[in-house]
Amino acid sequence: MSAAWRGAAAIVGVAESDLGRVPEGLSSLDLIGQATAGALAEAGLGTEDVDALYTTSAYFPMSALVTAEYLGVRPRVADGTNIGGSTFVAQAVRAAQAIAAGEVEVALICYSSTQLSDGGRLVTTNRPLSYEGEFSPRFPISMFALATARHMHEFGTTREQLAEVAVAARRWAQLNPKAYARDELSVEDVLGSRMVSDPLTVRDCCLVTDGGGAVVMTSAERARDLPQEPVYVLGGGEATDHANLSQMPDLTTTAAAVSGARAWETSGLGPADMDVVQLYDAFTINPVLFLEDLGFCAKGEGGAFVADGGIAPGGRLPVNTSGGGLSYCHPGMFGIFLLIEATRQLRGETGARQVAGARTALVHGNGGALASEVTAVLGTADTL
């Protein structure tokens, strides 16, 4: 049964800041300023129109207050929730619900990090208290490596299949002028690269870059009078089942199975209805798990689904068409960039990587070590 707020709010502006390695002297707030200015300009709105601010930061414990002051906005709602990389997908769903309820009219979602320029000096404050520390895991890759090894053991998933995820991301990135990594990448390159946490090599891991993004949302009614073609929030769902990986109920099944079911129910759509899919790909195992848990293939069949270019350009399902966190950018948290790419795909603006006739998009964010899962369904006006 579709949610009452289905299609009541729309994305009307998106933008990135400088990406990759930004010029010396630019702070994370400066990048938020760049992205916000671009998104508001695209939407035909100003900071005076913003009455809800959604953000988070690894730099500031009271990120919403610091960001609001920097941008010069005085919101009625200031949300600095941090549930990891899924935060911004969750905030888009929450903003849609608040707009539908009449609590706010224009919501700004924004984020940035100078993680690459910081040269590893950034110390995040949101790492959970852990009973696993005595084993000296490499956070977070060792946690994802455990999930990978278990999936390989249970279902026969191969290293070659996982490498196909990285290769597909690179092929999409080669069609994206803004992508950080655009050189050639083969399955053999992935398998032969430096081992970081067995069975994951460095090419199974997301990039470390600088960058920021911003998304502007408003009511469907107001959106019709703004410059951009609105992209509507059709549904969404959240789920969390652990913080420490040792407490994850099943290493091969994520809470995306729950968040996805909620998103399908609230949107009235299903996997077969999706034209383009944006999945949080911090590591190559992520898309395999999420494709299974969100219903695009059966449990255990994710490896076969991504094999032979299955999610690459020209494959069976367009996944992570920007190049994803594996090849486009990854400044600490990637969720906001999933929203940006999905919006551009549905507006038909992505040039050589455009999915022809795209009307629907699935956006899925992950936070922590497969801990927080948030799914949103977006669509064009003819999906309402």
N, C-alpha and C positions, 0 to 999 in steps of 0.2 A: 504494500500500500504506500503510495507516494506521500511524502511529507507535505504539510500545509505550507511550508516555506519554499517549496520547490519553485525555482525560477523567479522568486521575489527580489533577488539581488543579482547584480551583474558586475563583472570586472570591466572597467572602462579605461584603464591605463596601466601599462607595465613598462619597466625600464631596468636596465642594469647600470651600474657604475663602471668605472674603469675595471678591467679584469686582468687576470694573470699576475704580473708583478707590477704594482702601481708605483708612480714616482715617489721618491723619498720625501718624507714630510707629511704625506697624506695619512690622516687617522681613519679609524673605522667610522667615526661620525662624519668625516668629510665624504666618505664613499656613500653613506646613507643619504647625505645631502644631494650628491650627484644623482643617485637613482631616484630619489623622491622628486627632485625638480623635473626629471625627465618623465616620470609617470604622471605627475600632475599636469604638465604641459600637454602631454598626449591626450589626457582626459578633458582638457579645457577647463581645469579647475585650479584653485590656488590654495595656499596653506590656510587661508581664512575659512575655506569650505570644510576642512577636516575636523570632524567632531568625534572621531574614534581613532586611536592609535594602537596598533598591535605590533609588538617587536620583541626581541630578546637579544642578549649579548653575552659573550664570554668575557667581556671586559668590565662591565658595569653591573653590580648587583641590583641596582634599581634602574634597569635599562629604559623602561618606559618614561620615567621622569627625566632622565638625562637626555634621551632622544627628543622628547617633546620640547624641552628647553632649547636644545640646539636648533631644531627646525623652526621654532617660533610658533608652535601650535598649542592650543589650549583645549584639549579634548574633554568631552564629557565622559568618555570611556578610555582608560589607559591600561593596557594589558601587557605585562612583561613576562607572561608565562614562559617557562623553559622546559620543554619535554624533548629536547634534542632536535635533530634535523626534521622531525615531523611537525615541529611547532607551527610553521607557517601555513601548512595545509589545514591544521586544526583551527588556526586563527581565521582562515578564509571561511571555513564552515561556521564558526562562531559569529563572525561578522555578518554573514548572510542571514543567520537567525536573528541577530540584533536588528538588522535593517528591516527584516520582514516584520518584526514586532514593533517597529516604529521607535525604537530606543535611540538609534543613530541614523544619520543620513549618508554621510561620506566617511568611509573607513580607509585608513592607510595602513598597509602591512609592509614592514621594511626590516632589512637586516644587512649587516656587512661584517667583514673581518679582513684584517691585514695579516693573515696567518703566514703567508709565504714571506712577506717582508720582515715579519718578526723573527724569522730564522729559527723557529722552534722555541722562542722565549715565552710564547703565550702559555700560560698555565690556566687551564679551564677550572672553574669552580663548581661545575655541576656533575662531577664524577660521583657515582653513588658510593656510600660506605660499603666496603667490600670485605667479604670473608675469603676472597680469592687472592688477596694481595700477597700472602706468604708464598704463593707459587710463582710470583714475579711474572705475570702475564704481560705481554705487550698490549696495552689498552689502546684501541679496541680490537686490533687485528687478531689477537689470539682467540678472542671469543668467537669471531666469525670463522676462524680456522677450525674451531671445534665443531661448529654447525656444519661446515663444509665436509669435514671428515666423516661425520655421522651420516650425512646425506649420501656420500659416496659409498659408505658401508652398507646402508640399508637398501639403496635403490640402484647401485651400480653406476651412478653418475661418474663421468670420467673427467680427468683434468683437461682433456681436449675440448669437451663440451663447455666447461667453465671458461676456457680461453676464448671460445667463440663469443661469449658475452663481451669481453674486452675488445675483440676484433670488430664486432658489430658497432660498438660505441665509437670506435675510431673511424669507421666508414661513414657514420653519420657526421662526426666532427669534421671530416674532410669536406663536407658540404656546408659547414658553418664557419664563416669568416671570423667569428668571435671566439672560436674554440682555441684553447691553449695548446693542445697536442693534436697536430694534424699530419704528422709524418706517418709513413707506412708502418703497419703492425700486422704480423701474422700470428697464427696459432703457435708456430714454432718459436717466435719471439717471446710470446707470453710464457711458454713452458721453459724456455731457456734463460729467462731473466732471474735476477737474484732472489733466492728464497728469503722470505721475511718471517713467516710463521707457517710451517708445514701444514697443509699442502698449498698455501697461497704464496705466490711470488709477488714481486713489486708491481708487476703489470696486472695482477689481480686486484690491486688496491687503487682507490680513488686518488686523484690529484691532490696536491696541496697548493692552493693559489690564494691570492687576494681577490676581493670582489664584494659587491653588494647588489641588492635588488630591491625593487619596490613594486607594490601592487595597489591599485586604487579601486575601491568598490563603492557602489551606490545602489539605490533602489532601481528596479526595472523601469519604473515610471520616469525617473529623472534621467536614466541612461539613454532613453530614446532621443533626448534632446542634445546629447553630447557628441563630439566629433567621431569617436570610434564606434565600430560595430560592437554592440555589447556581447559579452560571453557570460552566459548565465550559470549560476551554481544550481545544479539540479538535485543534488543529494550529497550525503556524506556520513561518515561514521568513524568512531575512535575506539580503540581497545588497547589495554595494557595488561600484561600478565606477569611481569617480573621487572626487576632492576638488574640484579646480578645474574649472569648467564647460568650459574649453577642452580638457580631457582626457576629456570625456564621449564615448563612442563614437558615439552618435547622439542628437542633440538632441530627437528626437521619440519615443525609446523609452527608458524608465527601467529601472533594475534591479528594479522591481516585477514585471516579466515573469518574473524568476527567483525572487524571494521569494514571489510569488503561486503559482507552480507548486509550490514546496516546501510552501506552506501547504495547497494543495489535496491534494497527495499525502499529507501527514501526517494530514490530517483525514478523508480519504476522501470529501470533498465537493467541489462545484464551484460556479461562479458561479450556475447555475440553482437551486441549493439555498438561496441566501441570501435571508433575509427583510428584512434591514436592513443598510445599508452605511455605515460611518464612515470617511471619507477625509481625510487631512491636506490642508486647503485653504488653505495660506498665500497662494496666488494663484489666480485663476480658472482658469488653465491646469492646475493640479494635478489636480483631479477628472477633467478631460478625458483627460489622459495616463494616469491610474491606472485609469480605467474600461476603457480600451483594453488596457493592459498586464496587468491582472488577469483579462481575458477576458470582461468584461461586454458588450463589443462589439468589432468588428474594428478594427485599426489604421487610423486616419484617419476613423473614424466617430463619435468621441467628441463632436464638435460637434453632429452631428445627434441623438445620443443625449440630450444635455442640453437641446436646443431644445424650445420649446413646453411648458415646465414638466415636462420628462421626469424630473427628479430633485426636483421640488418636491412639496409635499403633494398627493396625488391623482395623481401621475405614475407612470411605468412602474416606477421603482425608488426607494424611500425612501433618500436619501443625506444624511448630515449632519443628522440630525433634531433636533439641539440648536440649530442655526443655525451650527454650525461656527466655524472661526477667522475667517470673514468677518463674522459677525454676533453670535455668542454670547460668546466671549472668546478672547484670544490673548496670554497673558503670556510672550512670548518663545519658548516651546516648547509645543506643543499636544497632543502624543501622549497624555498621561495622560487628557485629557478625552474622547478617542475611546473609551477603555476604560470610562470612567464612563458615558457615554451609552449605549454598547452594552449594558452590564450592566443599566441601568435599563429599556431597551427590552425586554430578554429577561425581566425580572421584571414587566413590565406596569405600570410606575410613572410613566409620563411624561404622563399626563393627555391634554390636547387633541392632543398630537403623537404619541400612542401608535400604533404600527403594529399593527393587529389580528392576534392570533395569532402574533406574532413568536417563532420558536424558534431561529433561527440568525442570527449577525451576523458580518460581515467587518469587521475593524479594520485600517486600513493607515496606518502612520506614515512620514513623510519626514524625513530629516535633511540639513542643508546644502543646497546648490544641486542638488536632485534627485540627491543622492549616495548617502545611506544609505536603503534601502527595507526596511521590515519589515512583514510581514503576519501576522495572527493570525485564527483562526476560533474563535468562541465559540458555545456552544449550551446549551440547557436540558437537563434530565434525560432527556427523551424522545428526545434525539439521540444518547445514548450507545450 
